[in-house]
Amino acid sequence: MITLLLADDHTLLREGLKRLLHQTGDIVVEGEASNGQEVLALLAQRHWDVLVLDMSMPGRDGIDLIRHIRAEHSEVPILVLTMHGEQQYAARAIKAGVAGYLTKDVASDELVLAVHKVAKGGHFLSQALAESIAFERHGCHEDAPHLLLSDRESTVFRLLAEGLGNAEIAQRLFVSAKTVSTYKTRVFVKMHMRNQADLVRYAIRHQLVDENGATNLQPPLPCADDRTP
């Protein structure tokens, strides 16, 4: 029997996943968490065969939470189940130590297969994501990372660079703190950053912040190889 800890802040989704997994006959959801702190508390209480983890929950979440779990509970395989389908998210999660990565639009049989595989010590990644990561191109691009952000991500970037926290940004944009957390995660992933301090340093280094703390998101200079002597 595979004992599973399910972490997602949406109650209805957890209920649906529990019913689905219990139908297999050999997977049982014996613990549920709706935020990062609850995940850590339950991991400390007992052994779990698999942790199915959403990357966007209130409080501590995302890559930071994954790294913490791997450091403190390395014996527990982590299967990420998330709405983030971009290959950047999957690549960073894999580098942080997850055993599998699936998006929430996955077919039910694929989820069951993934749980069984990671419980046995294996790894699981959808074919589409595997191909995307394998053929990711690295190198110099004319667009700086901050210019690859969407309009809303760029707004969140600007407010983070000005030193605002999630709650303050949520008030400014008239959205929930969870929504801000989601956009914040996307910004960090797309720009390959670990935290807000990295973001502020980036903004200063690229002269995106003036002496008054105001941001100025302008296009960067071209790549070094493309500059004329």
C-alpha positions as CSV (number, residue, x, y, z in Angstrom):
1,M,0.0,0.0,0.0
2,I,1.3,3.4,-1.0
3,T,0.7,6.0,1.8
4,L,0.5,9.5,0.2
5,L,0.6,13.1,1.6
6,L,-1.4,15.4,-0.6
7,A,-0.6,19.1,-0.5
8,D,-2.9,21.6,-2.3
9,D,-4.8,24.6,-1.1
10,H,-7.9,23.9,-3.1
11,T,-10.2,21.6,-1.0
12,L,-12.3,20.5,-3.9
13,L,-9.3,19.4,-5.9
14,R,-7.9,17.4,-3.0
15,E,-11.3,15.7,-2.6
16,G,-11.3,14.8,-6.2
17,L,-7.8,13.5,-6.2
18,K,-8.4,11.4,-3.1
19,R,-11.4,9.7,-4.7
20,L,-9.4,9.1,-7.8
21,L,-6.3,7.6,-6.0
22,H,-8.3,5.5,-3.6
23,Q,-10.0,3.8,-6.5
24,T,-6.7,2.2,-7.4
25,G,-6.9,0.0,-4.3
26,D,-3.2,0.4,-3.5
27,I,-2.9,4.1,-3.0
28,V,-4.3,5.8,0.1
29,V,-4.2,9.5,1.0
30,E,-3.5,9.5,4.7
31,G,-2.6,13.2,5.1
32,E,-3.6,16.5,3.6
33,A,-2.0,20.0,3.7
34,S,-3.1,23.3,2.4
35,N,0.1,25.3,2.8
36,G,3.8,24.8,3.2
37,Q,3.9,24.9,7.0
38,E,1.3,22.1,7.2
39,V,3.4,20.1,4.7
40,L,6.5,20.4,6.9
41,A,4.6,19.6,10.0
42,L,3.1,16.4,8.6
43,L,6.4,15.3,7.1
44,A,7.9,15.5,10.6
45,Q,5.3,13.3,12.1
46,R,5.7,10.1,10.2
47,H,7.0,8.3,7.1
48,W,5.3,8.9,3.7
49,D,5.8,6.9,0.6
50,V,5.0,9.9,-1.7
51,L,4.3,13.6,-1.4
52,V,2.1,15.1,-4.1
53,L,2.8,18.8,-4.0
54,D,1.3,21.9,-5.5
55,M,4.0,24.6,-6.2
56,S,1.7,27.6,-5.5
57,M,0.3,27.6,-2.0
58,P,0.0,30.2,0.7
59,G,3.1,30.9,2.7
60,R,6.2,29.0,1.9
61,D,5.9,27.4,-1.5
62,G,7.6,26.6,-4.8
63,I,11.3,25.8,-5.3
64,D,12.2,27.1,-1.8
65,L,9.8,24.6,-0.1
66,I,11.0,21.8,-2.3
67,R,14.7,22.5,-1.4
68,H,13.7,22.5,2.3
69,I,11.9,19.2,2.1
70,R,14.8,17.6,0.2
71,A,17.2,18.8,2.9
72,E,15.1,17.7,5.9
73,H,13.2,14.7,4.4
74,S,15.3,13.4,1.6
75,E,13.7,9.9,1.8
76,V,10.3,11.2,0.6
77,P,9.9,11.3,-3.2
78,I,8.2,14.5,-4.3
79,L,5.7,14.5,-7.2
80,V,4.8,18.0,-8.3
81,L,1.2,18.5,-9.5
82,T,0.8,22.1,-10.6
83,M,-0.8,24.5,-13.1
84,H,2.6,25.7,-14.2
85,G,3.3,23.9,-17.5
86,E,6.2,26.0,-18.6
87,Q,9.5,24.1,-19.0
88,Q,11.3,26.6,-16.8
89,Y,9.2,25.5,-13.8
90,A,9.8,21.8,-14.4
91,A,13.5,22.2,-15.0
92,R,14.0,24.2,-11.8
93,A,11.9,21.7,-9.8
94,I,13.8,18.8,-11.1
95,K,17.1,20.5,-10.3
96,A,15.8,21.1,-6.8
97,G,15.2,17.4,-6.4
98,V,11.7,16.4,-7.3
99,A,11.1,12.8,-8.5
100,G,8.2,13.8,-10.9
101,Y,6.4,16.7,-12.4
102,L,2.9,16.9,-13.8
103,T,0.4,19.6,-14.7
104,K,-3.1,19.6,-13.4
105,D,-4.6,18.9,-16.8
106,V,-3.0,15.5,-16.9
107,A,-5.1,12.4,-17.5
108,S,-6.0,10.5,-14.4
109,D,-4.2,7.3,-15.5
110,E,-1.0,9.3,-16.0
111,L,-1.2,10.6,-12.4
112,V,-1.7,7.1,-11.0
113,L,1.2,5.8,-13.1
114,A,3.4,8.7,-11.9
115,V,2.6,8.0,-8.2
116,H,3.4,4.3,-8.6
117,K,6.7,5.1,-10.4
118,V,8.1,7.6,-7.9
119,A,7.0,5.4,-5.0
120,K,9.3,2.8,-6.3
121,G,12.2,5.2,-6.5
122,G,11.8,6.1,-10.2
123,H,11.2,9.4,-12.0
124,F,8.3,10.7,-14.0
125,L,7.9,13.5,-16.5
126,S,5.3,13.9,-19.2
127,Q,6.7,13.4,-22.7
128,A,5.9,17.0,-23.8
129,L,7.8,18.5,-20.9
130,A,10.7,16.1,-21.3
131,E,11.1,17.1,-24.9
132,S,10.9,20.8,-24.1
133,I,13.6,20.5,-21.4
134,A,15.8,18.3,-23.5
135,F,15.8,20.7,-26.4
136,E,15.9,24.0,-24.4
137,R,18.3,26.3,-26.1
138,H,20.9,28.2,-24.0
139,G,22.8,31.3,-25.0
140,C,22.7,35.0,-25.5
141,H,19.4,36.5,-26.5
142,E,18.6,40.1,-27.4
143,D,15.9,40.2,-24.8
144,A,16.9,40.5,-21.1
145,P,15.1,38.2,-18.7
146,H,12.8,41.0,-17.4
147,L,11.6,41.7,-20.9
148,L,10.3,38.2,-21.3
149,L,7.8,38.8,-18.5
150,S,4.1,39.3,-19.2
151,D,2.4,42.6,-18.5
152,R,1.2,41.5,-15.1
153,E,4.4,39.7,-14.3
154,S,6.3,42.9,-15.2
155,T,4.1,44.9,-12.8
156,V,4.8,42.5,-10.0
157,F,8.5,42.6,-10.8
158,R,8.4,46.4,-10.6
159,L,6.7,46.4,-7.2
160,L,9.0,43.8,-5.9
161,A,12.0,45.8,-7.0
162,E,10.6,48.8,-5.1
163,G,10.7,46.6,-2.0
164,L,7.0,45.9,-1.5
165,G,5.8,42.7,0.0
166,N,3.0,40.3,-1.2
167,A,0.3,41.9,0.9
168,E,1.2,45.4,-0.2
169,I,1.3,44.4,-3.8
170,A,-2.0,42.6,-3.5
171,Q,-3.6,45.8,-2.2
172,R,-2.1,47.8,-5.0
173,L,-3.3,45.5,-7.7
174,F,-6.7,44.6,-6.1
175,V,-5.9,40.9,-6.1
176,S,-5.4,38.2,-3.5
177,A,-2.0,37.6,-1.8
178,K,-2.1,34.1,-3.3
179,T,-2.4,35.6,-6.8
180,V,0.6,37.8,-6.1
181,S,2.5,34.7,-4.8
182,T,1.8,32.9,-8.1
183,Y,3.0,35.8,-10.2
184,K,6.0,36.2,-7.9
185,T,6.9,32.5,-8.5
186,R,6.6,32.9,-12.3
187,V,8.9,36.0,-12.2
188,F,11.6,34.1,-10.1
189,V,11.4,31.1,-12.5
190,K,11.6,33.0,-15.7
191,M,14.4,35.2,-14.4
192,H,16.3,32.3,-12.7
193,M,16.2,33.9,-9.3
194,R,15.9,32.5,-5.8
195,N,14.3,35.3,-3.9
196,Q,13.4,39.0,-3.8
197,A,16.9,40.0,-2.8
198,D,18.2,38.5,-6.1
199,L,15.5,40.5,-8.0
200,V,16.5,43.8,-6.4
201,R,20.2,43.2,-7.1
202,Y,19.3,42.4,-10.7
203,A,17.3,45.7,-11.0
204,I,20.2,47.7,-9.6
205,R,22.8,46.0,-11.7
206,H,20.8,46.7,-14.9
207,Q,20.0,50.2,-13.8
208,L,16.3,49.5,-13.5
209,V,16.0,51.2,-10.2
210,D,17.0,54.9,-9.6
211,E,18.2,56.5,-6.4
212,N,14.5,57.0,-5.3
213,G,13.7,53.3,-5.7
214,A,11.6,53.9,-8.8
215,T,11.8,51.3,-11.6
216,N,12.5,51.9,-15.2
217,L,12.1,48.7,-17.3
218,Q,13.9,49.7,-20.5
219,P,15.4,47.4,-23.2
220,P,19.0,46.3,-22.5
221,L,22.1,46.7,-24.6
222,P,22.5,44.0,-27.2
223,C,24.5,40.8,-26.5
224,A,28.2,41.4,-26.3
225,D,28.9,39.3,-29.5
226,D,26.4,41.5,-31.4
227,R,28.0,44.9,-30.5
228,T,30.0,46.7,-33.1
229,P,33.6,47.5,-32.0
